[in-house]
Amino acid sequence: MSTSTPSSLPSFIDPLAAAIPTSAGTITSPFYGILASTRRSGGSSAHPLALSHVLADDGTVFLIAYASRTAPILNDLKHTNVVELAIQTPGGIWRVDGKSSIACAPSLLMRFPPPRVHQEEDPRLYWERHRLSVFMRLSAKQRALYLLPPAYESVRHAKEIVAEVPTPEGETVDALAERLFGVMSLTSSVLSANSSPAAGPATAPVALPATKQSNFEFALEEFVLVVIKLTKVDLLEYGSEVADFQRLVWTLNKDGSWRSAETVSP
């Protein structure tokens, strides 16, 4: 699901995307990396994080992951956006550094919202499309996980747990957005001050018909993207012998360009 990469972009994009089996198609089982960050107290934390794909757009490279908004990892990411993520593959280990942000439902607000990618497009709209797109790629069973109680809470009624949350028949990302936000279009709902606190106070409330949330809608509201803007990529490639191991490092320069891969000691 990574976009086409012009020659000015770093050479790690395609192999990193290939290392993530959930990069394209339906996600029937999560693929995890380990995300490390520093807590506000000064201690370190590490959490498994489900990965989706690599996104290269307008010269910027992102690693797209996802979680529930009640997941423990979100508590740490509310206090810091400097992170490191490790991905173990049969051929080697990827370690990426970057700055994280959270793309959540328009009715919610996170401390570190995703960055602007295109100057002419509001970032909330841009990332809401991506959030819907990844959610639609989850299998019906994977979406059902977002109906469970918050982590570590007791499940009191196991028989009531929903096994699957299928996609509403015939709906695309844009059609889904139109239905979920009623009379409001995707653009107006995301940019509306009434539903997006970051936009400021609403000038005129928008009256929507009162409807009961479906399982699909509830799961979608719980679903968030963890967007990591990459600043450094470190790949240790295994060899048949220790002498054949190779380590490559790519670093983002201050001007936004990427330094060519450097070969360093493993």
C-alpha positions in Angstrom: 0.0 0.0 0.0 3.0 2.2 -0.2 2.8 4.9 -2.9 5.1 5.1 -5.9 8.5 6.4 -4.9 10.4 9.0 -7.0 14.2 8.6 -7.3 14.7 11.4 -4.8 13.3 9.2 -2.0 15.5 6.8 0.0 16.1 3.3 -1.2 14.8 1.7 2.0 11.1 2.4 1.1 10.4 -0.7 -1.1 12.3 -3.3 1.1 10.8 -1.9 4.3 7.3 -2.1 2.7 8.0 -5.7 1.6 9.0 -6.5 5.2 5.5 -5.7 6.4 3.1 -8.4 5.2 0.1 -6.3 6.0 1.1 -3.6 3.4 -1.6 -4.6 0.9 -4.8 -6.4 0.8 -7.1 -7.5 3.6 -5.6 -7.6 7.1 -6.7 -10.9 8.6 -4.0 -11.0 11.3 -2.0 -8.2 12.8 1.8 -7.9 12.2 3.6 -6.3 15.1 6.6 -4.1 15.7 7.8 -3.0 19.1 7.5 0.7 19.8 9.7 2.2 22.4 9.4 5.7 23.9 10.2 7.7 27.1 7.5 8.3 29.6 6.9 11.7 31.2 8.4 10.3 34.4 11.7 9.6 32.6 11.3 5.8 32.5 11.2 3.9 29.2 8.3 2.0 27.8 7.8 -0.6 25.1 4.6 -1.8 23.5 3.7 -4.1 20.5 2.1 -2.0 17.8 0.2 -3.4 14.8 1.7 -2.1 11.5 -0.2 -1.3 8.3 2.1 0.0 5.6 4.7 2.5 4.5 3.4 5.8 3.0 5.6 8.1 0.9 3.9 11.3 -0.1 5.3 14.6 -1.3 8.8 13.7 -0.2 7.9 12.6 3.3 8.0 9.0 4.5 5.6 7.7 7.1 5.1 4.3 8.8 1.4 3.8 9.4 0.3 1.7 12.3 -3.0 1.3 14.2 -4.4 0.7 17.7 -7.5 1.1 19.9 -7.8 4.6 21.4 -8.0 2.8 24.9 -4.8 0.8 24.3 -2.0 1.3 26.9 0.4 2.5 24.2 -1.8 5.6 23.7 -1.2 6.7 27.3 2.6 7.0 26.6 2.1 8.6 23.2 0.1 11.4 24.8 3.2 12.6 26.5 5.9 12.2 23.9 6.1 11.9 20.2 9.7 10.9 19.9 9.7 7.1 19.3 11.8 4.2 18.1 10.3 1.1 16.5 11.9 -2.3 15.8 10.7 -4.9 13.3 12.1 -8.4 13.3 12.0 -10.3 10.0 13.6 -13.5 8.8 16.2 -11.5 6.8 17.1 -9.0 9.5 16.1 -6.3 11.9 14.7 -2.9 11.0 14.9 -0.1 13.6 13.3 3.2 12.7 13.3 6.5 14.6 10.6 9.2 14.1 8.0 11.4 15.5 4.6 9.9 16.2 1.1 11.4 15.9 -2.4 10.1 16.3 -5.2 10.2 13.7 -8.4 9.6 15.5 -12.1 10.0 14.8 -13.0 13.7 14.0 -15.1 13.9 17.2 -12.0 13.3 19.3 -8.8 15.2 19.9 -5.3 14.0 20.5 -2.3 16.0 21.8 -0.1 15.2 18.7 -2.3 15.4 15.6 -0.7 14.2 12.3 1.3 16.7 10.2 0.2 18.6 7.1 1.4 16.7 4.0 0.0 18.9 1.2 -0.2 22.7 1.7 -3.5 23.0 -0.1 -5.2 20.2 2.0 -6.2 20.3 5.7 -4.3 17.5 7.5 -7.4 16.4 9.4 -9.1 15.6 6.2 -6.1 13.9 4.6 -5.5 11.6 7.6 -9.2 10.8 8.1 -9.2 9.4 4.6 -6.2 7.2 5.5 -7.8 6.1 8.8 -11.0 5.0 7.0 -8.9 3.3 4.3 -6.9 1.2 6.8 -10.1 0.3 8.9 -11.8 -0.9 5.7 -8.9 -3.2 5.0 -9.3 -5.0 8.4 -11.2 -8.3 8.2 -14.6 -8.5 9.9 -13.0 -10.5 12.8 -10.2 -8.0 13.2 -12.7 -5.1 13.4 -14.6 -6.9 16.2 -11.6 -6.5 18.5 -12.4 -2.8 18.7 -15.7 -3.6 20.4 -13.9 -5.2 23.4 -13.6 -3.4 26.8 -10.4 -1.4 27.4 -7.3 -3.4 28.0 -7.1 -5.3 31.4 -10.8 -4.7 32.1 -12.9 -7.8 32.9 -15.2 -9.2 30.2 -18.4 -10.0 32.1 -20.6 -11.3 29.4 -18.5 -13.5 27.1 -21.6 -14.7 25.2 -22.3 -11.1 24.1 -18.9 -10.6 22.5 -19.3 -9.8 18.8 -17.4 -12.2 16.6 -17.4 -10.2 13.4 -18.0 -6.6 12.2 -18.6 -6.9 8.4 -18.3 -3.9 6.1 -21.7 -2.3 5.2 -22.6 -3.8 1.8 -21.4 -1.8 -1.2 -19.8 1.1 0.8 -16.5 2.7 -0.3 -14.5 4.9 2.0 -16.2 8.1 0.7 -19.7 6.5 0.8 -19.0 5.3 4.4 -18.0 8.8 5.4 -21.1 10.3 3.9 -23.3 7.8 5.9 -21.5 8.1 9.2 -21.6 11.9 9.2 -25.2 12.1 8.0 -26.0 15.4 6.2 -22.4 16.5 6.5 -19.9 15.6 3.8 -16.5 14.1 4.7 -14.9 17.5 4.2 -17.3 19.5 6.3 -17.4 16.9 9.1 -13.7 16.8 9.5 -13.2 20.5 9.2 -16.3 21.3 11.3 -15.5 23.1 14.5 -18.5 21.3 16.0 -16.9 17.9 15.6 -13.2 18.7 15.6 -12.2 20.6 18.8 -8.8 21.6 17.3 -10.7 23.7 14.8 -11.9 26.1 17.5 -15.4 27.1 18.7 -18.3 26.3 16.4 -20.1 29.3 14.9 -23.3 27.4 14.3 -24.1 23.9 15.6 -25.0 21.3 13.0 -28.1 19.3 13.9 -27.8 15.7 13.0 -30.6 13.1 13.4 -30.2 11.0 16.6 -29.3 7.4 15.6 -28.0 4.4 17.5 -24.4 3.5 16.6 -24.0 0.2 14.8 -21.2 -2.1 15.8 -19.3 -1.0 12.7 -19.6 2.7 13.7 -18.6 2.0 17.3 -15.5 0.0 16.3 -14.5 2.7 13.8 -14.7 5.4 16.5 -12.4 3.3 18.7 -9.9 2.8 15.9 -6.9 5.2 15.6 -3.9 5.4 13.3 -0.4 5.8 14.8 1.5 7.8 12.2 5.3 7.8 12.5 7.2 10.4 10.4 10.5 8.7 9.8 13.8 10.5 10.6 16.2 7.6 10.7 16.2 4.0 9.4 18.6 1.3 10.5 18.7 -2.1 8.8 20.8 -5.0 10.0 20.7 -7.7 7.2 21.6 -11.2 8.2 24.1 -13.3 6.3 25.0 -17.0 6.2 28.2 -16.1 8.3 28.7 -13.3 10.8 31.2 -11.7 8.3 28.3 -11.5 5.8 26.1 -9.4 8.1 25.5 -5.9 6.7 24.2 -2.8 8.4 22.8 0.2 6.5 21.7 3.5 7.9 19.6 6.2 6.3 19.2 9.6 8.0 16.8 12.5 7.3 18.6 15.8 6.8 17.4 19.1 8.2 16.3 20.3 4.7 14.0 17.3 4.4 16.3 15.3 2.0 17.5 11.8 2.9 21.2 11.0 3.2 22.3 8.0 1.1 22.6 4.7 2.8 25.8 4.4 4.8 27.3 1.0 5.5 28.4 0.8 9.1 29.6 -2.0 11.4 27.0 -4.4 12.7 
